[in-house]
Amino acid sequence: MKRILAKIKYVSAALCSVVLMSSCEDFLSIVPLNEIVLENYWENEAEVTSVVASCYSGIADGNFLTRAMLWGELRSDNMSKGLINPETPYVDHIQLPEMLEGNILPNYYIADWSCFYTVINRCNTVLYYAPGVIDVDPDFSESEWLAIEAEMLTLRALCYFYLVRSFRDVPMVLEPTIDDSKPMLVAAANPDSVLSQIVSDLKKAELNAVKEYPQKNNNNVSYTKGRITRQAVWALLADVYLWMERYDDCIAYCEKVIAAKVEEAEENRMSYDGDYPLLANQKASASNNIHQAYNSIFGAGNSFESIFEIQIDYNYDDKKNPLRSYYGAYDVDMGALSASAFFAENAKNGNEYFAKTDIRPYELFDVNDVNVYSIRKYIASYIDDEGDASKRMANYSNWIFYRLTDVMLMEAEALVERNDSAANDLRMAFNLTNAVYSRSNLAAAVKDSLTFGSYGTQNQMRDFVLLERQRELMFEGKRWFDLVRKARREGSNGAMLDLAKRKYNKPDAVKSKWIKPDMLYLPIHENELKVNTLLEQNPEYVTDETISTAK
């Protein structure tokens, strides 16, 4: 268990040395000195702040972001093989092609969860020690501590939510590891208890999470978007409730986020069309701002629609950003992953996944490639009206965990599943989904306009919402979890695998291997089984070889 629970008997500068977040210099510049004994360390607010910063830098670490991306995308129908270079950081050139063919073994790096437990342990450390600082530092108030507590509870909940969706049964540790003199053995908790703890943490966090952070360096936008706020707590709660099939609760928290965004738009005197405060795309085809929503969300970053995105410094070495390795950069024609050809082929002229009027194919992948479609999302800072992408000189794009359209489509999914005719749920779900769709379909011809009558049944709306989530959130670490939710609701992997298998050369062989429910989840890494004998391997990954290796 030592592997997953980072030893923190000494707080070291390594806590904050991984990645710094842009526009948050005051927050992150306070770095703990090397080898300060914990018992003598927690004496003032600055020391608390420095360890809080280390929790965010742990999330910005390339190993963490690699897994946030791969766990949510790799096994889905979005991803195919790109150009895999043996020297590419964060990419195992032998394991990745195997994983893209549906072959995952317990010694593969995708199954290594240690970086998530490192962040969890840092959060636990703050939660354990920081309250005592109130008594020794008069400048550290209880209200300041409660706001920090909300951040730590939410970041810990975010980590556990990724883990429980990816592995199902995971160790749940709520106190810091401060004594490494004996091995720590913790059995995996069942997913219901993990999810219950997540909800409890987030319900507590929402009471004291800040609306926004004080202004720093004359601009508090990136500072607020890059740290946990009340909106981030609500968005994560909505996502958790959707996973738990608690649809009333999911809808309620989505409505909180949307209402807060409407209020924010009014405060900023932002004009928008319709009922939802979405950034507009330029409807005049002669304008080179046709992709302005994309350019704001993924180019400039920290857009109005953003709820929580981890900040990547402009001066950060972009070779340490996994998005460069997997998606590409200005000097890398294609990353290790590409868009799957079945939905990318002929997308610019319209296919069964994208209408001809939809501008998102130009934002998602290179529509001019033949057979192999390089990913543009996150690596292109600007898309013009001809669909030409301006790739970043350095790949410093932030990783977005939650944004407004994601929440809108969560609510749409929950409304479809609740399907209360008295509340007109299907109509409301259509309105939410159509608002997202219409933003990216400019000057649509009548034949391309959507009407509720075409999606009047629950199954039709299910398909519409699922497809719109794929189009809108492609490559953002969402798709596999969307498919797993579908399988969990239906009690069968069959229908979701019919979607996921479309990218494979031998789709039926992949489906036959993944049809069992346990195959929705990853194996526990063999190194974890060696050091923590209370862990049990996902039964679908147990072989004679893995049993002997674990001994």
VOLUM-42824 format. One record per residue (C-alpha): residue number from 0; residue in one letter; x, y, z. Coordinates in steps of 0.02 Angstrom, whole numbers, plus 50000, padded with zeros to 5 digits. Layout:
! VOLUM-42824
NODE, NUM, A, X, Y, Z;
...
END
This chain:
! VOLUM-42824
NODE, 0, M, 50000, 50000, 50000;
NODE, 1, K, 50151, 50112, 50014;
NODE, 2, R, 50144, 50132, 49826;
NODE, 3, I, 49972, 50213, 49821;
NODE, 4, L, 49987, 50311, 49982;
NODE, 5, A, 50129, 50433, 49955;
NODE, 6, K, 50240, 50443, 50108;
NODE, 7, I, 50234, 50616, 50181;
NODE, 8, K, 50328, 50603, 50344;
NODE, 9, Y, 50427, 50747, 50274;
NODE, 10, V, 50347, 50885, 50170;
NODE, 11, S, 50467, 50921, 50030;
NODE, 12, A, 50483, 51044, 49889;
NODE, 13, A, 50432, 50904, 49772;
NODE, 14, L, 50252, 50936, 49824;
NODE, 15, C, 50248, 51094, 49721;
NODE, 16, S, 50382, 51065, 49591;
NODE, 17, V, 50284, 50972, 49459;
NODE, 18, V, 50185, 51107, 49368;
NODE, 19, L, 50139, 51286, 49408;
NODE, 20, M, 49973, 51361, 49360;
NODE, 21, S, 49972, 51521, 49260;
NODE, 22, S, 49906, 51682, 49334;
NODE, 23, C, 49912, 51606, 49508;
NODE, 24, E, 50088, 51660, 49555;
NODE, 25, D, 50042, 51723, 49729;
NODE, 26, F, 49954, 51561, 49768;
NODE, 27, L, 50092, 51445, 49708;
NODE, 28, S, 50251, 51541, 49746;
NODE, 29, I, 50251, 51487, 49929;
NODE, 30, V, 50346, 51323, 49922;
NODE, 31, P, 50381, 51219, 50078;
NODE, 32, L, 50564, 51199, 50122;
NODE, 33, N, 50643, 51030, 50101;
NODE, 34, E, 50630, 50903, 50242;
NODE, 35, I, 50525, 51000, 50365;
NODE, 36, V, 50456, 50879, 50494;
NODE, 37, L, 50267, 50879, 50487;
NODE, 38, E, 50243, 50904, 50672;
NODE, 39, N, 50341, 51067, 50664;
NODE, 40, Y, 50277, 51124, 50497;
NODE, 41, W, 50096, 51178, 50515;
NODE, 42, E, 50123, 51344, 50602;
NODE, 43, N, 50053, 51477, 50485;
NODE, 44, E, 49938, 51510, 50339;
NODE, 45, A, 50080, 51513, 50212;
NODE, 46, E, 50125, 51334, 50254;
NODE, 47, V, 49945, 51279, 50231;
NODE, 48, T, 49933, 51370, 50066;
NODE, 49, S, 50090, 51288, 49999;
NODE, 50, V, 50024, 51112, 50028;
NODE, 51, V, 49854, 51161, 49955;
NODE, 52, A, 49950, 51216, 49800;
NODE, 53, S, 50035, 51047, 49793;
NODE, 54, C, 49864, 50963, 49775;
NODE, 55, Y, 49829, 51065, 49618;
NODE, 56, S, 50004, 51036, 49550;
NODE, 57, G, 49977, 50849, 49577;
NODE, 58, I, 49824, 50857, 49465;
NODE, 59, A, 49921, 50958, 49335;
NODE, 60, D, 50057, 50824, 49334;
NODE, 61, G, 50075, 50740, 49166;
NODE, 62, N, 50049, 50566, 49238;
NODE, 63, F, 49885, 50618, 49318;
NODE, 64, L, 49820, 50704, 49161;
NODE, 65, T, 49874, 50556, 49054;
NODE, 66, R, 49761, 50442, 49154;
NODE, 67, A, 49617, 50566, 49164;
NODE, 68, M, 49621, 50567, 48974;
NODE, 69, L, 49652, 50382, 48941;
NODE, 70, W, 49529, 50316, 49070;
NODE, 71, G, 49391, 50422, 48993;
NODE, 72, E, 49434, 50403, 48809;
NODE, 73, L, 49552, 50262, 48757;
NODE, 74, R, 49428, 50117, 48757;
NODE, 75, S, 49291, 50221, 48677;
NODE, 76, D, 49247, 50236, 48494;
NODE, 77, N, 49329, 50409, 48487;
NODE, 78, M, 49510, 50352, 48485;
NODE, 79, S, 49618, 50261, 48360;
NODE, 80, K, 49804, 50238, 48332;
NODE, 81, G, 49904, 50390, 48278;
NODE, 82, L, 50092, 50402, 48256;
NODE, 83, I, 50177, 50317, 48402;
NODE, 84, N, 50358, 50367, 48430;
NODE, 85, P, 50461, 50264, 48554;
NODE, 86, E, 50533, 50426, 48623;
NODE, 87, T, 50366, 50510, 48657;
NODE, 88, P, 50342, 50556, 48842;
NODE, 89, Y, 50199, 50471, 48936;
NODE, 90, V, 50174, 50345, 48795;
NODE, 91, D, 50228, 50163, 48800;
NODE, 92, H, 50249, 50122, 48615;
NODE, 93, I, 50223, 49936, 48646;
NODE, 94, Q, 50076, 49943, 48766;
NODE, 95, L, 49976, 50081, 48681;
NODE, 96, P, 49945, 49988, 48516;
NODE, 97, E, 49892, 49835, 48616;
NODE, 98, M, 49771, 49938, 48720;
NODE, 99, L, 49698, 50017, 48563;
NODE, 100, E, 49658, 49841, 48504;
NODE, 101, G, 49564, 49805, 48665;
NODE, 102, N, 49705, 49711, 48752;
NODE, 103, I, 49742, 49774, 48928;
NODE, 104, L, 49852, 49681, 49052;
NODE, 105, P, 49879, 49711, 49238;
NODE, 106, N, 50057, 49771, 49209;
NODE, 107, Y, 50007, 49908, 49087;
NODE, 108, Y, 50031, 50089, 49135;
NODE, 109, I, 49848, 50132, 49110;
NODE, 110, A, 49812, 50028, 49267;
NODE, 111, D, 49932, 50128, 49377;
NODE, 112, W, 49828, 50233, 49496;
NODE, 113, S, 49969, 50293, 49609;
NODE, 114, C, 49968, 50475, 49551;
NODE, 115, F, 49784, 50489, 49601;
NODE, 116, Y, 49821, 50424, 49775;
NODE, 117, T, 49965, 50546, 49789;
NODE, 118, V, 49841, 50689, 49767;
NODE, 119, I, 49718, 50606, 49887;
NODE, 120, N, 49853, 50592, 50018;
NODE, 121, R, 49901, 50775, 50000;
NODE, 122, C, 49718, 50824, 50022;
NODE, 123, N, 49706, 50711, 50174;
NODE, 124, T, 49861, 50794, 50246;
NODE, 125, V, 49785, 50967, 50233;
NODE, 126, L, 49620, 50907, 50305;
NODE, 127, Y, 49710, 50828, 50452;
NODE, 128, Y, 49838, 50962, 50498;
NODE, 129, A, 49773, 51130, 50437;
NODE, 130, P, 49633, 51154, 50566;
NODE, 131, G, 49766, 51164, 50702;
NODE, 132, V, 49844, 51316, 50619;
NODE, 133, I, 49693, 51421, 50669;
NODE, 134, D, 49753, 51410, 50849;
NODE, 135, V, 49934, 51462, 50813;
NODE, 136, D, 49916, 51592, 50673;
NODE, 137, P, 49797, 51737, 50710;
NODE, 138, D, 49797, 51782, 50525;
NODE, 139, F, 49721, 51614, 50478;
NODE, 140, S, 49536, 51626, 50513;
NODE, 141, E, 49406, 51490, 50527;
NODE, 142, S, 49317, 51553, 50371;
NODE, 143, E, 49479, 51541, 50272;
NODE, 144, W, 49502, 51364, 50334;
NODE, 145, L, 49324, 51314, 50288;
NODE, 146, A, 49350, 51376, 50110;
NODE, 147, I, 49511, 51274, 50097;
NODE, 148, E, 49424, 51123, 50173;
NODE, 149, A, 49294, 51136, 50034;
NODE, 150, E, 49434, 51133, 49904;
NODE, 151, M, 49519, 50982, 49980;
NODE, 152, L, 49358, 50883, 49999;
NODE, 153, T, 49312, 50919, 49818;
NODE, 154, L, 49483, 50876, 49745;
NODE, 155, R, 49484, 50714, 49845;
NODE, 156, A, 49308, 50676, 49784;
NODE, 157, L, 49360, 50710, 49604;
NODE, 158, C, 49503, 50585, 49621;
NODE, 159, Y, 49393, 50452, 49697;
NODE, 160, F, 49260, 50479, 49564;
NODE, 161, Y, 49387, 50444, 49427;
NODE, 162, L, 49447, 50290, 49521;
NODE, 163, V, 49277, 50214, 49556;
NODE, 164, R, 49220, 50239, 49376;
NODE, 165, S, 49381, 50164, 49308;
NODE, 166, F, 49415, 50021, 49431;
NODE, 167, R, 49250, 50004, 49526;
NODE, 168, D, 49320, 49929, 49689;
NODE, 169, V, 49457, 50040, 49758;
NODE, 170, P, 49540, 50071, 49927;
NODE, 171, M, 49462, 50219, 50016;
NODE, 172, V, 49583, 50312, 50129;
NODE, 173, L, 49524, 50467, 50223;
NODE, 174, E, 49674, 50503, 50333;
NODE, 175, P, 49853, 50544, 50285;
NODE, 176, T, 49992, 50418, 50286;
NODE, 177, I, 50116, 50490, 50408;
NODE, 178, D, 50202, 50336, 50477;
NODE, 179, D, 50297, 50231, 50350;
NODE, 180, S, 50373, 50114, 50480;
NODE, 181, K, 50248, 49977, 50440;
NODE, 182, P, 50156, 49926, 50282;
NODE, 183, M, 49983, 49999, 50254;
NODE, 184, L, 49857, 49868, 50202;
NODE, 185, V, 49687, 49930, 50147;
NODE, 186, A, 49556, 49822, 50063;
NODE, 187, A, 49456, 49889, 49918;
NODE, 188, A, 49290, 49968, 49965;
NODE, 189, N, 49134, 49929, 49865;
NODE, 190, P, 49083, 50066, 49743;
NODE, 191, D, 48924, 50113, 49836;
NODE, 192, S, 49021, 50159, 49993;
NODE, 193, V, 49148, 50259, 49892;
NODE, 194, L, 49010, 50354, 49803;
NODE, 195, S, 48922, 50385, 49968;
NODE, 196, Q, 49082, 50461, 50039;
NODE, 197, I, 49102, 50568, 49883;
NODE, 198, V, 48926, 50637, 49902;
NODE, 199, S, 48952, 50669, 50088;
NODE, 200, D, 49113, 50763, 50053;
NODE, 201, L, 49036, 50868, 49915;
NODE, 202, K, 48879, 50910, 50015;
NODE, 203, K, 48993, 50974, 50152;
NODE, 204, A, 49103, 51066, 50027;
NODE, 205, E, 48959, 51161, 49946;
NODE, 206, L, 48921, 51247, 50112;
NODE, 207, N, 49086, 51342, 50112;
NODE, 208, A, 49156, 51338, 49935;
NODE, 209, V, 49188, 51513, 49870;
NODE, 210, K, 49092, 51591, 49729;
NODE, 211, E, 49252, 51665, 49658;
NODE, 212, Y, 49426, 51704, 49722;
NODE, 213, P, 49495, 51877, 49761;
NODE, 214, Q, 49577, 51968, 49619;
NODE, 215, K, 49759, 51924, 49586;
NODE, 216, N, 49874, 52021, 49471;
NODE, 217, N, 49727, 52126, 49408;
NODE, 218, N, 49642, 51972, 49338;
NODE, 219, N, 49550, 51841, 49440;
NODE, 220, V, 49479, 51741, 49294;
NODE, 221, S, 49612, 51606, 49280;
NODE, 222, Y, 49634, 51607, 49468;
NODE, 223, T, 49449, 51568, 49491;
NODE, 224, K, 49433, 51445, 49346;
NODE, 225, G, 49588, 51352, 49404;
NODE, 226, R, 49530, 51322, 49583;
NODE, 227, I, 49378, 51238, 49658;
NODE, 228, T, 49228, 51354, 49669;
NODE, 229, R, 49046, 51325, 49715;
NODE, 230, Q, 49005, 51295, 49531;
NODE, 231, A, 49139, 51160, 49522;
NODE, 232, V, 49067, 51073, 49675;
NODE, 233, W, 48893, 51077, 49597;
NODE, 234, A, 48954, 51013, 49429;
NODE, 235, L, 49045, 50868, 49510;
NODE, 236, L, 48894, 50827, 49618;
NODE, 237, A, 48783, 50826, 49464;
NODE, 238, D, 48903, 50707, 49377;
NODE, 239, V, 48909, 50591, 49527;
NODE, 240, Y, 48719, 50589, 49544;
NODE, 241, L, 48702, 50549, 49359;
NODE, 242, W, 48820, 50401, 49382;
NODE, 243, M, 48717, 50345, 49533;
NODE, 244, E, 48556, 50362, 49432;
NODE, 245, R, 48488, 50488, 49558;
NODE, 246, Y, 48409, 50591, 49421;
NODE, 247, D, 48311, 50716, 49526;
NODE, 248, D, 48470, 50764, 49618;
NODE, 249, C, 48571, 50774, 49458;
NODE, 250, I, 48442, 50890, 49379;
NODE, 251, A, 48437, 51000, 49534;
NODE, 252, Y, 48625, 51027, 49535;
NODE, 253, C, 48634, 51054, 49348;
NODE, 254, E, 48502, 51189, 49371;
NODE, 255, K, 48609, 51269, 49507;
NODE, 256, V, 48756, 51281, 49387;
NODE, 257, I, 48651, 51348, 49244;
NODE, 258, A, 48567, 51477, 49357;
NODE, 259, A, 48737, 51533, 49420;
NODE, 260, K, 48798, 51553, 49241;
NODE, 261, V, 48644, 51656, 49197;
NODE, 262, E, 48679, 51767, 49347;
NODE, 263, E, 48861, 51780, 49297;
NODE, 264, A, 48811, 51829, 49120;
NODE, 265, E, 48697, 51965, 49187;
NODE, 266, E, 48833, 52031, 49300;
NODE, 267, N, 48952, 52039, 49150;
NODE, 268, R, 48815, 52113, 49038;
NODE, 269, M, 48842, 51970, 48918;
NODE, 270, S, 48716, 51954, 48777;
NODE, 271, Y, 48667, 51781, 48714;
NODE, 272, D, 48532, 51699, 48611;
NODE, 273, G, 48401, 51586, 48687;
NODE, 274, D, 48383, 51526, 48866;
NODE, 275, Y, 48563, 51475, 48899;
NODE, 276, P, 48715, 51589, 48914;
NODE, 277, L, 48824, 51504, 48783;
NODE, 278, L, 48965, 51592, 48694;
NODE, 279, A, 48909, 51631, 48518;
NODE, 280, N, 48989, 51575, 48357;
NODE, 281, Q, 48992, 51703, 48218;
NODE, 282, K, 48847, 51667, 48101;
NODE, 283, A, 48912, 51775, 47959;
NODE, 284, S, 49012, 51657, 47849;
NODE, 285, A, 49122, 51800, 47787;
NODE, 286, S, 49192, 51828, 47962;
NODE, 287, N, 49350, 51743, 48018;
NODE, 288, N, 49274, 51729, 48191;
NODE, 289, I, 49158, 51587, 48143;
NODE, 290, H, 49239, 51472, 48272;
NODE, 291, Q, 49247, 51602, 48408;
NODE, 292, A, 49170, 51491, 48544;
NODE, 293, Y, 49303, 51358, 48515;
NODE, 294, N, 49438, 51492, 48507;
NODE, 295, S, 49382, 51560, 48675;
NODE, 296, I, 49357, 51393, 48763;
NODE, 297, F, 49509, 51299, 48700;
NODE, 298, G, 49618, 51435, 48626;
NODE, 299, A, 49624, 51575, 48754;
NODE, 300, G, 49559, 51462, 48892;
NODE, 301, N, 49468, 51507, 49054;
NODE, 302, S, 49316, 51557, 48954;
NODE, 303, F, 49150, 51614, 49024;
NODE, 304, E, 49083, 51436, 49001;
NODE, 305, S, 49225, 51358, 49100;
NODE, 306, I, 49186, 51289, 49272;
NODE, 307, F, 49349, 51204, 49321;
NODE, 308, E, 49505, 51182, 49215;
NODE, 309, I, 49678, 51143, 49278;
NODE, 310, Q, 49798, 51281, 49228;
NODE, 311, I, 49954, 51250, 49123;
NODE, 312, D, 50087, 51386, 49130;
NODE, 313, Y, 50135, 51476, 48969;
NODE, 314, N, 50317, 51450, 49019;
NODE, 315, Y, 50288, 51267, 49057;
NODE, 316, D, 50394, 51144, 48957;
NODE, 317, D, 50262, 51083, 48835;
NODE, 318, K, 50352, 50916, 48815;
NODE, 319, K, 50290, 50879, 48991;
NODE, 320, N, 50110, 50905, 48936;
NODE, 321, P, 50033, 50737, 48888;
NODE, 322, L, 49916, 50822, 48765;
NODE, 323, R, 50069, 50854, 48656;
NODE, 324, S, 50114, 50670, 48662;
NODE, 325, Y, 49941, 50602, 48627;
NODE, 326, Y, 49859, 50739, 48523;
NODE, 327, G, 50007, 50828, 48442;
NODE, 328, A, 50080, 51003, 48432;
NODE, 329, Y, 50146, 51129, 48305;
NODE, 330, D, 50303, 51025, 48273;
NODE, 331, V, 50216, 50857, 48292;
NODE, 332, D, 50103, 50823, 48144;
NODE, 333, M, 50006, 50692, 48239;
NODE, 334, G, 50008, 50627, 48417;
NODE, 335, A, 50001, 50447, 48472;
NODE, 336, L, 49811, 50451, 48453;
NODE, 337, S, 49698, 50500, 48311;
NODE, 338, A, 49512, 50519, 48284;
NODE, 339, S, 49424, 50359, 48231;
NODE, 340, A, 49399, 50357, 48044;
NODE, 341, F, 49219, 50293, 48045;
NODE, 342, F, 49148, 50460, 48105;
NODE, 343, A, 49285, 50574, 48040;
NODE, 344, E, 49279, 50516, 47860;
NODE, 345, N, 49188, 50643, 47750;
NODE, 346, A, 49134, 50740, 47905;
NODE, 347, K, 49160, 50909, 47822;
NODE, 348, N, 49031, 50864, 47690;
NODE, 349, G, 48912, 50788, 47815;
NODE, 350, N, 48893, 50608, 47871;
NODE, 351, E, 48779, 50514, 47990;
NODE, 352, Y, 48868, 50589, 48141;
NODE, 353, F, 48894, 50769, 48088;
NODE, 354, A, 48778, 50878, 47985;
NODE, 355, K, 48860, 50972, 47842;
NODE, 356, T, 48826, 51133, 47937;
NODE, 357, D, 48917, 51074, 48094;
NODE, 358, I, 49083, 51165, 48117;
NODE, 359, R, 49147, 51049, 48253;
NODE, 360, P, 49235, 50925, 48136;
NODE, 361, Y, 49354, 51067, 48091;
NODE, 362, E, 49386, 51094, 48276;
NODE, 363, L, 49403, 50911, 48321;
NODE, 364, F, 49516, 50833, 48189;
NODE, 365, D, 49602, 50867, 48025;
NODE, 366, V, 49464, 50838, 47899;
NODE, 367, N, 49587, 50838, 47754;
NODE, 368, D, 49686, 50686, 47810;
NODE, 369, V, 49658, 50522, 47721;
NODE, 370, N, 49621, 50370, 47831;
NODE, 371, V, 49713, 50444, 47981;
NODE, 372, Y, 49635, 50596, 48064;
NODE, 373, S, 49749, 50697, 48177;
NODE, 374, I, 49668, 50775, 48330;
NODE, 375, R, 49653, 50965, 48334;
NODE, 376, K, 49558, 50991, 48496;
NODE, 377, Y, 49671, 51064, 48631;
NODE, 378, I, 49819, 51084, 48512;
NODE, 379, A, 49746, 51214, 48394;
NODE, 380, S, 49736, 51387, 48470;
NODE, 381, Y, 49631, 51459, 48330;
NODE, 382, I, 49515, 51397, 48191;
NODE, 383, D, 49470, 51515, 48050;
NODE, 384, D, 49316, 51514, 47939;
NODE, 385, E, 49402, 51404, 47811;
NODE, 386, G, 49433, 51273, 47943;
NODE, 387, D, 49620, 51303, 47948;
NODE, 388, A, 49698, 51273, 48119;
NODE, 389, S, 49836, 51376, 48197;
NODE, 390, K, 49933, 51254, 48305;
NODE, 391, R, 50012, 51318, 48463;
NODE, 392, M, 50198, 51348, 48464;
NODE, 393, A, 50194, 51261, 48632;
NODE, 394, N, 50056, 51149, 48695;
NODE, 395, Y, 50007, 51239, 48854;
NODE, 396, S, 49819, 51214, 48841;
NODE, 397, N, 49726, 51190, 49003;
NODE, 398, W, 49636, 51026, 49036;
NODE, 399, I, 49451, 51060, 49061;
NODE, 400, F, 49364, 50952, 49190;
NODE, 401, Y, 49193, 51038, 49181;
NODE, 402, R, 49113, 51169, 49070;
NODE, 403, L, 48936, 51231, 49042;
NODE, 404, T, 48885, 51125, 48892;
NODE, 405, D, 48941, 50968, 48984;
NODE, 406, V, 48823, 51012, 49127;
NODE, 407, M, 48681, 51053, 49008;
NODE, 408, L, 48698, 50883, 48926;
NODE, 409, M, 48708, 50797, 49097;
NODE, 410, E, 48541, 50875, 49138;
NODE, 411, A, 48471, 50823, 48970;
NODE, 412, E, 48523, 50642, 49002;
NODE, 413, A, 48448, 50643, 49176;
NODE, 414, L, 48284, 50717, 49110;
NODE, 415, V, 48272, 50583, 48976;
NODE, 416, E, 48298, 50445, 49104;
NODE, 417, R, 48174, 50521, 49227;
NODE, 418, N, 48049, 50546, 49084;
NODE, 419, D, 47912, 50627, 49186;
NODE, 420, S, 47780, 50673, 49059;
NODE, 421, A, 47696, 50793, 49180;
NODE, 422, A, 47859, 50889, 49196;
NODE, 423, N, 47882, 50882, 49007;
NODE, 424, D, 48054, 50806, 49032;
NODE, 425, L, 48084, 50753, 48852;
NODE, 426, R, 48043, 50926, 48788;
NODE, 427, M, 48162, 51005, 48914;
NODE, 428, A, 48298, 50879, 48869;
NODE, 429, F, 48274, 50922, 48686;
NODE, 430, N, 48288, 51108, 48719;
NODE, 431, L, 48451, 51087, 48815;
NODE, 432, T, 48528, 50971, 48686;
NODE, 433, N, 48469, 51073, 48538;
NODE, 434, A, 48544, 51231, 48614;
NODE, 435, V, 48715, 51147, 48616;
NODE, 436, Y, 48690, 51076, 48441;
NODE, 437, S, 48629, 51240, 48366;
NODE, 438, R, 48778, 51339, 48431;
NODE, 439, S, 48892, 51237, 48316;
NODE, 440, N, 48776, 51227, 48165;
NODE, 441, L, 48782, 51397, 48083;
NODE, 442, A, 48659, 51463, 47956;
NODE, 443, A, 48582, 51291, 47950;
NODE, 444, A, 48469, 51252, 47803;
NODE, 445, V, 48290, 51206, 47844;
NODE, 446, K, 48327, 51022, 47815;
NODE, 447, D, 48464, 51030, 47947;
NODE, 448, S, 48356, 51113, 48080;
NODE, 449, L, 48304, 51000, 48223;
NODE, 450, T, 48126, 50985, 48284;
NODE, 451, F, 48061, 50903, 48441;
NODE, 452, G, 47943, 50796, 48338;
NODE, 453, S, 48092, 50701, 48268;
NODE, 454, Y, 48147, 50653, 48444;
NODE, 455, G, 47980, 50626, 48529;
NODE, 456, T, 48014, 50458, 48611;
NODE, 457, Q, 48125, 50417, 48757;
NODE, 458, N, 48239, 50305, 48652;
NODE, 459, Q, 48256, 50436, 48516;
NODE, 460, M, 48304, 50567, 48645;
NODE, 461, R, 48427, 50446, 48726;
NODE, 462, D, 48516, 50426, 48560;
NODE, 463, F, 48513, 50613, 48525;
NODE, 464, V, 48588, 50661, 48694;
NODE, 465, L, 48721, 50525, 48687;
NODE, 466, L, 48774, 50576, 48511;
NODE, 467, E, 48775, 50760, 48555;
NODE, 468, R, 48885, 50726, 48707;
NODE, 469, Q, 49004, 50634, 48591;
NODE, 470, R, 49009, 50777, 48465;
NODE, 471, E, 49025, 50915, 48593;
NODE, 472, L, 49144, 50833, 48718;
NODE, 473, M, 49250, 50725, 48605;
NODE, 474, F, 49428, 50698, 48669;
NODE, 475, E, 49387, 50781, 48837;
NODE, 476, G, 49393, 50620, 48938;
NODE, 477, K, 49205, 50591, 48944;
NODE, 478, R, 49154, 50464, 48812;
NODE, 479, W, 49199, 50297, 48894;
NODE, 480, F, 49111, 50347, 49054;
NODE, 481, D, 48958, 50397, 48952;
NODE, 482, L, 48957, 50224, 48873;
NODE, 483, V, 48980, 50137, 49041;
NODE, 484, R, 48831, 50234, 49113;
NODE, 485, K, 48729, 50168, 48968;
NODE, 486, A, 48783, 49989, 49002;
NODE, 487, R, 48749, 50005, 49189;
NODE, 488, R, 48573, 50071, 49158;
NODE, 489, E, 48533, 49935, 49034;
NODE, 490, G, 48611, 49795, 49137;
NODE, 491, S, 48709, 49737, 48985;
NODE, 492, N, 48867, 49785, 48892;
NODE, 493, G, 48794, 49735, 48724;
NODE, 494, A, 48723, 49898, 48657;
NODE, 495, M, 48866, 50008, 48719;
NODE, 496, L, 48992, 49888, 48643;
NODE, 497, D, 48902, 49899, 48477;
NODE, 498, L, 48952, 50082, 48482;
NODE, 499, A, 49126, 50060, 48555;
NODE, 500, K, 49177, 49920, 48436;
NODE, 501, R, 49153, 50023, 48278;
NODE, 502, K, 49335, 50077, 48273;
NODE, 503, Y, 49406, 49901, 48276;
NODE, 504, N, 49463, 49796, 48130;
NODE, 505, K, 49388, 49642, 48212;
NODE, 506, P, 49242, 49718, 48309;
NODE, 507, D, 49150, 49558, 48351;
NODE, 508, A, 49306, 49482, 48429;
NODE, 509, V, 49325, 49635, 48541;
NODE, 510, K, 49141, 49631, 48588;
NODE, 511, S, 49147, 49447, 48635;
NODE, 512, K, 49295, 49481, 48749;
NODE, 513, W, 49220, 49636, 48832;
NODE, 514, I, 49041, 49576, 48850;
NODE, 515, K, 49056, 49531, 49035;
NODE, 516, P, 49014, 49672, 49158;
NODE, 517, D, 49183, 49664, 49246;
NODE, 518, M, 49269, 49708, 49082;
NODE, 519, L, 49199, 49884, 49091;
NODE, 520, Y, 49332, 49915, 49223;
NODE, 521, L, 49521, 49913, 49224;
NODE, 522, P, 49630, 49785, 49309;
NODE, 523, I, 49723, 49830, 49468;
NODE, 524, H, 49906, 49853, 49428;
NODE, 525, E, 50010, 49702, 49475;
NODE, 526, N, 50128, 49810, 49580;
NODE, 527, E, 49982, 49858, 49693;
NODE, 528, L, 49936, 49676, 49719;
NODE, 529, K, 50115, 49639, 49773;
NODE, 530, V, 50123, 49771, 49909;
NODE, 531, N, 49944, 49764, 49969;
NODE, 532, T, 49890, 49586, 49996;
NODE, 533, L, 49713, 49639, 50042;
NODE, 534, L, 49677, 49690, 49864;
NODE, 535, E, 49593, 49568, 49745;
NODE, 536, Q, 49612, 49576, 49557;
NODE, 537, N, 49463, 49610, 49445;
NODE, 538, P, 49410, 49429, 49410;
NODE, 539, E, 49409, 49454, 49221;
NODE, 540, Y, 49596, 49490, 49226;
NODE, 541, V, 49646, 49342, 49335;
NODE, 542, T, 49752, 49210, 49249;
NODE, 543, D, 49875, 49080, 49312;
NODE, 544, E, 50014, 49201, 49265;
NODE, 545, T, 49941, 49349, 49361;
NODE, 546, I, 49911, 49240, 49514;
NODE, 547, S, 50091, 49183, 49518;
NODE, 548, T, 50155, 49359, 49487;
NODE, 549, A, 50055, 49430, 49633;
NODE, 550, K, 50128, 49305, 49757;
END
